[in-house]
Amino acid sequence: MDRVTIPDIVVGRLPLYLRTLQLMLSEGRQVTSSQELGERLGISAAQIRKDLSQFGEFGKQGTGYSIEFLTDQLRSILHVDKIWDMVVVGAGDIGHAISRYLGFSNRGFRVALVFDNETAKIGQKIGDFVIHDIANLPSMVQKANIQVAMLAVPASQAQVVTDILVKNGVRAILNYAPINLNVPKGVYVQYTDPVVHLQRMSFYLESMND
């Protein structure tokens, strides 16, 4: 099946499968089943088999899945069998946390550059990274051929910064700003707003307390 026709909700579950399989590998496991994966993730075994079948046949009936093989296949499908360099824009609290996070490199990503527009921050360091002036972003991002950005700026600046990123070759943006972005076709945006998730959970709290 052409990857363009794969439902986004299916693509969204693949990293969950991959994360669980990598955990199993760290536990010394060699084989698993859709039933076990489903129990760990709260997803039906039938749904897991259906999702995986859209990309090929990875297991054998009665013997299950080779964890190492399926892990390698999912890494290839998600294009994380290589390392993607990323740019972090915004060196506030969230930007600091992202830049210091150690869990990217073993999952296909690496922070390469950090930018901010505050004069007091430019030239300072976050761990091993020097904070660069956002005015230098176009030339530096183009030179490094970076296609992935993590946006940790105020909502009022998010669209302007996004336009600069897209103009200079960025095609995938993880947006922490509490605002929806307008991007051209061919640019993918993923949103991560903790308040949205909290509000989604709070919807259920009253009924849970009844």
Secondary structure as a PSIPRED ss2 file (coil, helix, strand):
# PSIPRED VFORMAT (PSIPRED V4.0)

   1 M C   1.000  0.000  0.000
   2 D C   1.000  0.000  0.000
   3 R H   0.000  1.000  0.000
   4 V H   0.000  1.000  0.000
   5 T H   0.000  1.000  0.000
   6 I C   1.000  0.000  0.000
   7 P C   1.000  0.000  0.000
   8 D H   0.000  1.000  0.000
   9 I H   0.000  1.000  0.000
  10 V H   0.000  1.000  0.000
  11 V H   0.000  1.000  0.000
  12 G H   0.000  1.000  0.000
  13 R H   0.000  1.000  0.000
  14 L H   0.000  1.000  0.000
  15 P H   0.000  1.000  0.000
  16 L H   0.000  1.000  0.000
  17 Y H   0.000  1.000  0.000
  18 L H   0.000  1.000  0.000
  19 R H   0.000  1.000  0.000
  20 T H   0.000  1.000  0.000
  21 L H   0.000  1.000  0.000
  22 Q H   0.000  1.000  0.000
  23 L H   0.000  1.000  0.000
  24 M H   0.000  1.000  0.000
  25 L H   0.000  1.000  0.000
  26 S H   0.000  1.000  0.000
  27 E C   1.000  0.000  0.000
  28 G C   1.000  0.000  0.000
  29 R C   1.000  0.000  0.000
  30 Q C   1.000  0.000  0.000
  31 V E   0.000  0.000  1.000
  32 T E   0.000  0.000  1.000
  33 S C   1.000  0.000  0.000
  34 S H   0.000  1.000  0.000
  35 Q H   0.000  1.000  0.000
  36 E H   0.000  1.000  0.000
  37 L H   0.000  1.000  0.000
  38 G H   0.000  1.000  0.000
  39 E H   0.000  1.000  0.000
  40 R H   0.000  1.000  0.000
  41 L H   0.000  1.000  0.000
  42 G C   1.000  0.000  0.000
  43 I C   1.000  0.000  0.000
  44 S C   1.000  0.000  0.000
  45 A H   0.000  1.000  0.000
  46 A H   0.000  1.000  0.000
  47 Q H   0.000  1.000  0.000
  48 I H   0.000  1.000  0.000
  49 R H   0.000  1.000  0.000
  50 K H   0.000  1.000  0.000
  51 D H   0.000  1.000  0.000
  52 L H   0.000  1.000  0.000
  53 S H   0.000  1.000  0.000
  54 Q C   1.000  0.000  0.000
  55 F C   1.000  0.000  0.000
  56 G C   1.000  0.000  0.000
  57 E C   1.000  0.000  0.000
  58 F C   1.000  0.000  0.000
  59 G E   0.000  0.000  1.000
  60 K E   0.000  0.000  1.000
  61 Q C   1.000  0.000  0.000
  62 G C   1.000  0.000  0.000
  63 T C   1.000  0.000  0.000
  64 G E   0.000  0.000  1.000
  65 Y E   0.000  0.000  1.000
  66 S E   0.000  0.000  1.000
  67 I H   0.000  1.000  0.000
  68 E H   0.000  1.000  0.000
  69 F H   0.000  1.000  0.000
  70 L H   0.000  1.000  0.000
  71 T H   0.000  1.000  0.000
  72 D H   0.000  1.000  0.000
  73 Q H   0.000  1.000  0.000
  74 L H   0.000  1.000  0.000
  75 R H   0.000  1.000  0.000
  76 S H   0.000  1.000  0.000
  77 I H   0.000  1.000  0.000
  78 L C   1.000  0.000  0.000
  79 H C   1.000  0.000  0.000
  80 V C   1.000  0.000  0.000
  81 D C   1.000  0.000  0.000
  82 K C   1.000  0.000  0.000
  83 I C   1.000  0.000  0.000
  84 W E   0.000  0.000  1.000
  85 D E   0.000  0.000  1.000
  86 M E   0.000  0.000  1.000
  87 V E   0.000  0.000  1.000
  88 V E   0.000  0.000  1.000
  89 V E   0.000  0.000  1.000
  90 G C   1.000  0.000  0.000
  91 A C   1.000  0.000  0.000
  92 G C   1.000  0.000  0.000
  93 D H   0.000  1.000  0.000
  94 I H   0.000  1.000  0.000
  95 G H   0.000  1.000  0.000
  96 H H   0.000  1.000  0.000
  97 A H   0.000  1.000  0.000
  98 I H   0.000  1.000  0.000
  99 S H   0.000  1.000  0.000
 100 R H   0.000  1.000  0.000
 101 Y C   1.000  0.000  0.000
 102 L C   1.000  0.000  0.000
 103 G C   1.000  0.000  0.000
 104 F C   1.000  0.000  0.000
 105 S H   0.000  1.000  0.000
 106 N H   0.000  1.000  0.000
 107 R H   0.000  1.000  0.000
 108 G C   1.000  0.000  0.000
 109 F E   0.000  0.000  1.000
 110 R E   0.000  0.000  1.000
 111 V E   0.000  0.000  1.000
 112 A E   0.000  0.000  1.000
 113 L E   0.000  0.000  1.000
 114 V E   0.000  0.000  1.000
 115 F E   0.000  0.000  1.000
 116 D E   0.000  0.000  1.000
 117 N C   1.000  0.000  0.000
 118 E C   1.000  0.000  0.000
 119 T C   1.000  0.000  0.000
 120 A C   1.000  0.000  0.000
 121 K C   1.000  0.000  0.000
 122 I C   1.000  0.000  0.000
 123 G C   1.000  0.000  0.000
 124 Q C   1.000  0.000  0.000
 125 K E   0.000  0.000  1.000
 126 I E   0.000  0.000  1.000
 127 G C   1.000  0.000  0.000
 128 D C   1.000  0.000  0.000
 129 F E   0.000  0.000  1.000
 130 V E   0.000  0.000  1.000
 131 I E   0.000  0.000  1.000
 132 H E   0.000  0.000  1.000
 133 D E   0.000  0.000  1.000
 134 I H   0.000  1.000  0.000
 135 A H   0.000  1.000  0.000
 136 N H   0.000  1.000  0.000
 137 L H   0.000  1.000  0.000
 138 P H   0.000  1.000  0.000
 139 S H   0.000  1.000  0.000
 140 M H   0.000  1.000  0.000
 141 V H   0.000  1.000  0.000
 142 Q H   0.000  1.000  0.000
 143 K H   0.000  1.000  0.000
 144 A H   0.000  1.000  0.000
 145 N C   1.000  0.000  0.000
 146 I C   1.000  0.000  0.000
 147 Q C   1.000  0.000  0.000
 148 V E   0.000  0.000  1.000
 149 A E   0.000  0.000  1.000
 150 M E   0.000  0.000  1.000
 151 L E   0.000  0.000  1.000
 152 A C   1.000  0.000  0.000
 153 V C   1.000  0.000  0.000
 154 P C   1.000  0.000  0.000
 155 A H   0.000  1.000  0.000
 156 S H   0.000  1.000  0.000
 157 Q H   0.000  1.000  0.000
 158 A H   0.000  1.000  0.000
 159 Q H   0.000  1.000  0.000
 160 V H   0.000  1.000  0.000
 161 V H   0.000  1.000  0.000
 162 T H   0.000  1.000  0.000
 163 D H   0.000  1.000  0.000
 164 I H   0.000  1.000  0.000
 165 L H   0.000  1.000  0.000
 166 V H   0.000  1.000  0.000
 167 K H   0.000  1.000  0.000
 168 N C   1.000  0.000  0.000
 169 G C   1.000  0.000  0.000
 170 V C   1.000  0.000  0.000
 171 R C   1.000  0.000  0.000
 172 A E   0.000  0.000  1.000
 173 I E   0.000  0.000  1.000
 174 L E   0.000  0.000  1.000
 175 N E   0.000  0.000  1.000
 176 Y C   1.000  0.000  0.000
 177 A C   1.000  0.000  0.000
 178 P C   1.000  0.000  0.000
 179 I C   1.000  0.000  0.000
 180 N C   1.000  0.000  0.000
 181 L C   1.000  0.000  0.000
 182 N C   1.000  0.000  0.000
 183 V C   1.000  0.000  0.000
 184 P C   1.000  0.000  0.000
 185 K C   1.000  0.000  0.000
 186 G C   1.000  0.000  0.000
 187 V C   1.000  0.000  0.000
 188 Y E   0.000  0.000  1.000
 189 V E   0.000  0.000  1.000
 190 Q E   0.000  0.000  1.000
 191 Y E   0.000  0.000  1.000
 192 T C   1.000  0.000  0.000
 193 D C   1.000  0.000  0.000
 194 P H   0.000  1.000  0.000
 195 V H   0.000  1.000  0.000
 196 V H   0.000  1.000  0.000
 197 H H   0.000  1.000  0.000
 198 L H   0.000  1.000  0.000
 199 Q H   0.000  1.000  0.000
 200 R H   0.000  1.000  0.000
 201 M H   0.000  1.000  0.000
 202 S H   0.000  1.000  0.000
 203 F H   0.000  1.000  0.000
 204 Y H   0.000  1.000  0.000
 205 L H   0.000  1.000  0.000
 206 E H   0.000  1.000  0.000
 207 S H   0.000  1.000  0.000
 208 M H   0.000  1.000  0.000
 209 N H   0.000  1.000  0.000
 210 D C   1.000  0.000  0.000
